[in-house]
């Protein structure tokens, strides 16, 4: 009966070591992406181009809907034949399909996709560089954050690193 309780093995103690506040950091990802040189130099122009195109497409869609409504009204009033109504309806549907699958729209979607991937890559590389020494055991996006001490905020360092990496990438492209 005089057995002593066994202590934890040193490896188990290490595995259950508490995480301290210096092991945790957070990044305001949206702020980094909105303030980084990539966005300021390339993203704003792409955003404006996208908004202009979307406005143009919305206007085209509205015009085609109006045209379809006028066609329906003419048909209901008996001002056009069934065959003419069907032919005009098919014409409208073809134009809708053509604008929805236009090369311009696809190219712009691809441009936005590539830009987003570049931004995410820069962000990921920046965080990896900052945490190369494994100083942090946990780095989270601040969108999931409810409350935290501002000393855990590494956003300025991440923004600076993103800009540094972007500048290096631009320099490498010019060579």
PERA-V818659 format. One record per residue. RES is the residue in one small letter. OMEGA is omega in degrees with one decimal (* if undefined). D_LAST is the distance of its C-alpha to the last C-alpha in Angstrom with 1 decimal. Layout:
BEGIN
res={RES RES}
omega={OMEGA OMEGA}
d_last={D_LAST D_LAST}
END
This chain:
BEGIN
res={x x x x x x x x x x x x x x x x x x x x x x x x x x x x x x x x x x x x x x x x x x x x x x x x x x x x x x x x x x x x x x x x x x x x x x x x x x x x x x x x x x x x x x x x x x x x x x x x x x x x x x x x x x x x x x x x x x x x x x x x x x x x x x x x x x x x x x x x x x x x x x x x x x x x x x x x x x x x x x x x x x x x x x x x x x x x x x x}
omega={-176.5 -179.6 176.8 176.1 179.9 176.9 177.8 175.5 -178.7 -179.7 179.3 178.8 179.0 -177.9 -178.6 179.0 -179.4 176.5 179.0 -177.2 179.6 178.5 -173.7 175.0 174.6 -178.6 173.5 -172.6 -178.5 179.3 178.1 -177.0 -178.5 -175.5 -175.1 -178.8 177.4 179.9 -177.2 -177.6 -173.2 -173.6 -179.4 -179.8 178.4 178.2 179.2 178.3 180.0 -180.0 179.0 179.8 179.7 177.9 178.3 179.3 178.4 178.9 177.3 -179.6 179.6 178.8 179.8 176.8 178.2 178.6 178.6 178.9 178.2 177.9 179.8 -179.7 178.2 -178.9 -179.4 178.3 179.8 -178.3 176.7 -179.2 177.5 179.6 178.6 179.4 179.5 -180.0 179.6 177.8 178.1 178.0 178.4 -179.7 177.3 179.3 176.7 179.8 -178.7 -178.7 179.4 -179.5 -177.2 179.4 -180.0 -179.2 179.5 179.7 179.5 175.7 -180.0 177.8 179.0 178.2 180.0 179.6 179.5 178.0 178.1 -179.9 179.3 178.3 178.2 179.8 -179.2 179.5 179.6 179.2 178.5 178.7 -179.2 -177.7 -178.4 179.6 179.8 177.4 -178.0 176.1 -178.2 173.8 -177.0 174.2 -175.8 179.0 178.8 -173.4 175.9 179.5 177.5 175.1 -177.3 176.8 178.2 -177.0 178.2 -178.7 -179.7 179.1 179.0 178.6 179.4 -179.2 176.8 -180.0 178.0 179.4 178.3 179.3 178.6 177.8 179.7 179.1 179.8 178.7 -176.7 -177.6 *}
d_last={78.0 76.6 73.1 70.3 67.5 64.4 61.5 58.0 55.9 53.1 50.4 52.0 52.0 48.3 47.6 49.6 48.3 48.1 44.8 44.7 43.1 40.4 39.4 38.7 36.2 35.4 32.5 32.9 30.3 31.0 30.6 27.2 26.0 27.6 26.3 22.8 19.9 18.8 22.3 22.5 19.3 19.5 22.8 25.3 24.3 24.4 27.7 29.2 28.2 29.8 32.9 33.4 33.2 35.6 37.9 37.9 38.5 41.3 42.9 42.8 44.3 47.0 47.8 48.2 50.4 52.5 52.8 54.0 56.5 57.9 58.2 60.1 62.3 63.2 64.0 66.2 68.1 68.7 66.9 64.9 65.7 64.4 62.6 60.9 59.9 58.4 56.5 55.1 54.3 52.3 50.4 49.5 48.5 46.2 44.5 44.1 42.5 40.3 38.9 38.6 36.5 34.6 31.1 30.1 31.5 29.9 26.5 27.0 28.3 25.3 22.9 25.1 25.1 21.3 21.1 23.9 22.4 19.2 21.4 23.7 20.9 19.7 23.4 24.2 21.4 22.5 26.1 25.4 23.7 26.5 29.1 27.6 30.8 32.9 34.5 35.3 37.3 37.0 34.5 35.6 34.6 36.9 38.1 40.4 41.6 45.1 45.4 43.5 43.3 40.4 39.6 38.2 35.7 32.1 30.6 29.2 27.5 26.0 24.9 23.2 21.5 20.4 18.9 17.2 15.7 14.7 12.9 11.1 10.3 9.1 6.8 5.4 5.5 3.8 0.0}
END
